[in-house]
Amino acid sequence: MPKQEIDYTFETWGQQLADFCRDVVRSPAVLVGNSIGCVVVMQTAVNDPKWVLGVAALNCSLRLLHERKQAGLPWYRRVGANTMQRILTNKAIGSLFFSQIAKPRTVRNILLQAYHRPEAVTDELVELLLKPAQDKGAVEVFLAFTAYSQGPLPEDLLPRLTCPTILLWGTKDPWEKIEIAQEWANYPTVDRFIPLEGVGHCPQDEAPELVNPILEEFISFFSSEPQRPK
């Protein structure tokens, strides 16, 4: 079978997730996402609502480098982001850049920026995140992602959701500021906006004792054996 190039967009990822629910889970499911994964689960819920019972989004990416938002950034950040994206389109430079960041020390330092609780950044976590970087094609996926400033914003998808939706947010997230995200609580489609005190960008790792009970309560509202769509 000839090799086929695939553009990995949110539509692609959303379709993959819907296919997983259909072919593997074999029933509609509650989808939980973190960061950019929140946009993926929202896209799935918008495009294939019959496979989505509910959405729980944890510290959703604000997509501040999206082409429609860059105009609101300081000029130096806007120019810097565009310059970096252009540089990384050179495969040799992009591959070198990827090889430098796909190292335990670099990954740990990035996590220590995102996580408010440093004790949550364990060797096991670093190893888990580095493992996909060894896969064939990892460089191409990384470079394609860094160049992707299009597609939907969360603000585009949230008003179109038709399933129960909750947003959880670590108050100490240095990347996705809760002050901006709190405006999303005003969307009629958002059932609850839940601040999580003292945690950063990945609250499910930093404070599972806070996150898990909320998710368990949310999931409990749905039938344990939902009817499969016809």
URTAQUI-V746642 format. One record per backbone hydrogen bond with DSSP energy under -1.0 kcal/mol. NH is the residue of the N-H (numbers start at 0). CO is the residue of the C=O. E is the energy in kcal/mol with one decimal. If there is no record, write none. Layout:
nh->(NH;NH)
co->(CO;CO)
e->(E;E)
This chain:
nh->(8;12;13;14;15;16;17;18;19;20;21;22;23;24;25;26;28;30;32;34;36;37;39;40;41;42;43;44;45;46;47;50;51;52;54;55;56;57;58;60;65;66;68;69;71;72;77;78;79;80;81;82;83;84;85;86;87;89;93;94;95;96;97;98;99;100;101;102;106;107;108;109;110;111;112;113;114;119;120;121;125;126;127;128;129;130;133;134;137;140;141;142;143;144;145;146;147;148;155;156;157;159;160;165;166;167;168;170;171;172;180;181;182;183;184;185;186;189;190;191;193;195;198;200;204;205;206;209;210;211;214;215;216;217;218;219;220;221)
co->(6;8;9;10;11;12;13;14;15;16;17;18;19;19;20;20;50;53;55;57;33;34;35;36;37;38;39;40;41;42;43;47;48;28;163;30;165;32;167;34;62;148;65;65;68;69;73;74;75;76;77;78;79;80;81;82;83;86;89;90;91;92;93;94;95;96;97;100;102;103;104;105;106;107;108;109;110;116;117;119;121;122;123;124;125;126;130;131;134;136;137;138;139;140;141;142;144;146;152;152;153;156;157;54;191;56;193;195;198;169;176;177;179;180;181;182;183;186;164;164;166;168;195;113;201;201;202;206;206;207;210;211;212;213;214;215;217;218)
e->(-1.3;-2.6;-2.7;-2.1;-2.3;-2.2;-2.2;-2.6;-2.0;-2.1;-2.1;-3.2;-2.5;-2.0;-1.8;-1.3;-2.1;-2.7;-2.3;-2.1;-2.2;-1.5;-1.2;-2.2;-2.2;-2.4;-2.3;-2.2;-2.0;-2.6;-3.0;-2.0;-1.5;-2.6;-2.5;-2.6;-2.5;-2.8;-3.0;-1.6;-1.7;-2.6;-2.0;-1.5;-1.7;-1.7;-2.2;-2.9;-2.0;-2.4;-2.1;-2.6;-2.4;-2.2;-2.0;-2.5;-2.3;-1.6;-3.3;-2.7;-2.0;-2.6;-2.5;-2.3;-1.4;-1.6;-2.2;-1.8;-2.7;-2.5;-2.2;-2.3;-2.5;-2.3;-1.0;-1.8;-3.2;-1.9;-1.7;-1.4;-2.2;-2.5;-2.2;-2.2;-1.8;-1.5;-1.8;-1.5;-1.8;-2.1;-2.5;-2.7;-2.4;-2.2;-2.3;-1.2;-1.4;-1.1;-1.4;-1.4;-3.0;-1.5;-1.4;-2.3;-2.7;-3.0;-2.3;-2.5;-2.7;-1.4;-1.8;-2.4;-1.3;-2.4;-1.3;-1.6;-1.8;-1.8;-2.7;-1.0;-3.4;-3.4;-1.1;-2.4;-1.5;-2.2;-2.7;-1.8;-2.1;-2.3;-2.3;-2.9;-2.2;-2.3;-2.9;-1.8;-1.2;-1.9)
